[in-house]
Amino acid sequence: MKLILSLSDEQFLSPMEGWAPRDVAAHLIGWNSLMIDAARSILAGRAPSYYDDSKNDYRNINAGFTNNFSSQSKPALLAELGSSMEKFEAFIASLSEEELTSDHGVIHYSGVPATIGRIIDSLAGDYQYHTRQIFEWLIGQQDNTR
């Protein structure tokens, strides 16, 4: 969020490798909420619904998120991003260590048991990836203006 806050409004809306930082924020808002649903599915012994879009590299889900969270306002999207992460964190904090780490009989499409801990790791990895992506894009933009 700090990195996105540092962007000008123009940079926030400028495409980088197909997505603007605005789209990344919308994407993460959607995944924060979807991961709560996914965790509930795993706890119930059901595969999360997003597995169905894995063969499309989640293009359908991500397109939905960028459409559903369509604001062009950086403050509005960042407020929603913060709120969605707070909800995800509160949900995770409500679970026991056993619920986070146990195999509930759901197999991830990669063949390993799906756990809530793996959901947390996956979401954290997505945040790290997109932070790096935006940072490298921003550095590249600065280099091009020199």
FENRA-V272792 format. One record per residue. N is the residue number from 1. RES is the residue in one small letter. NEAR is the number of other ideal C-beta (glycine too) atoms within 10 Angstrom. Layout:
# FENRA-V272792
n->N res->RES near->NEAR
n->N res->RES near->NEAR
This chain:
# FENRA-V272792
n->1 res->m near->15
n->2 res->k near->7
n->3 res->l near->14
n->4 res->i near->20
n->5 res->l near->10
n->6 res->s near->12
n->7 res->l near->19
n->8 res->s near->9
n->9 res->d near->11
n->10 res->e near->7
n->11 res->q near->18
n->12 res->f near->22
n->13 res->l near->14
n->14 res->s near->14
n->15 res->p near->11
n->16 res->m near->17
n->17 res->e near->8
n->18 res->g near->6
n->19 res->w near->18
n->20 res->a near->20
n->21 res->p near->23
n->22 res->r near->24
n->23 res->d near->22
n->24 res->v near->25
n->25 res->a near->26
n->26 res->a near->24
n->27 res->h near->22
n->28 res->l near->23
n->29 res->i near->23
n->30 res->g near->20
n->31 res->w near->23
n->32 res->n near->24
n->33 res->s near->20
n->34 res->l near->21
n->35 res->m near->22
n->36 res->i near->17
n->37 res->d near->13
n->38 res->a near->23
n->39 res->a near->24
n->40 res->r near->13
n->41 res->s near->18
n->42 res->i near->24
n->43 res->l near->14
n->44 res->a near->10
n->45 res->g near->9
n->46 res->r near->14
n->47 res->a near->16
n->48 res->p near->20
n->49 res->s near->12
n->50 res->y near->17
n->51 res->y near->16
n->52 res->d near->13
n->53 res->d near->15
n->54 res->s near->13
n->55 res->k near->9
n->56 res->n near->11
n->57 res->d near->9
n->58 res->y near->19
n->59 res->r near->10
n->60 res->n near->12
n->61 res->i near->18
n->62 res->n near->19
n->63 res->a near->14
n->64 res->g near->16
n->65 res->f near->22
n->66 res->t near->18
n->67 res->n near->10
n->68 res->n near->11
n->69 res->f near->21
n->70 res->s near->11
n->71 res->s near->15
n->72 res->q near->11
n->73 res->s near->12
n->74 res->k near->19
n->75 res->p near->9
n->76 res->a near->12
n->77 res->l near->24
n->78 res->l near->18
n->79 res->a near->13
n->80 res->e near->19
n->81 res->l near->20
n->82 res->g near->13
n->83 res->s near->13
n->84 res->s near->20
n->85 res->m near->17
n->86 res->e near->11
n->87 res->k near->13
n->88 res->f near->20
n->89 res->e near->12
n->90 res->a near->10
n->91 res->f near->17
n->92 res->i near->18
n->93 res->a near->7
n->94 res->s near->8
n->95 res->l near->14
n->96 res->s near->8
n->97 res->e near->8
n->98 res->e near->7
n->99 res->e near->16
n->100 res->l near->15
n->101 res->t near->12
n->102 res->s near->15
n->103 res->d near->11
n->104 res->h near->16
n->105 res->g near->12
n->106 res->v near->18
n->107 res->i near->12
n->108 res->h near->17
n->109 res->y near->13
n->110 res->s near->8
n->111 res->g near->6
n->112 res->v near->10
n->113 res->p near->13
n->114 res->a near->23
n->115 res->t near->19
n->116 res->i near->21
n->117 res->g near->16
n->118 res->r near->16
n->119 res->i near->22
n->120 res->i near->16
n->121 res->d near->11
n->122 res->s near->13
n->123 res->l near->19
n->124 res->a near->10
n->125 res->g near->10
n->126 res->d near->16
n->127 res->y near->15
n->128 res->q near->10
n->129 res->y near->11
n->130 res->h near->19
n->131 res->t near->15
n->132 res->r near->11
n->133 res->q near->15
n->134 res->i near->22
n->135 res->f near->12
n->136 res->e near->12
n->137 res->w near->19
n->138 res->l near->16
n->139 res->i near->10
n->140 res->g near->11
n->141 res->q near->13
n->142 res->q near->9
n->143 res->d near->8
n->144 res->n near->7
n->145 res->t near->6
n->146 res->r near->4
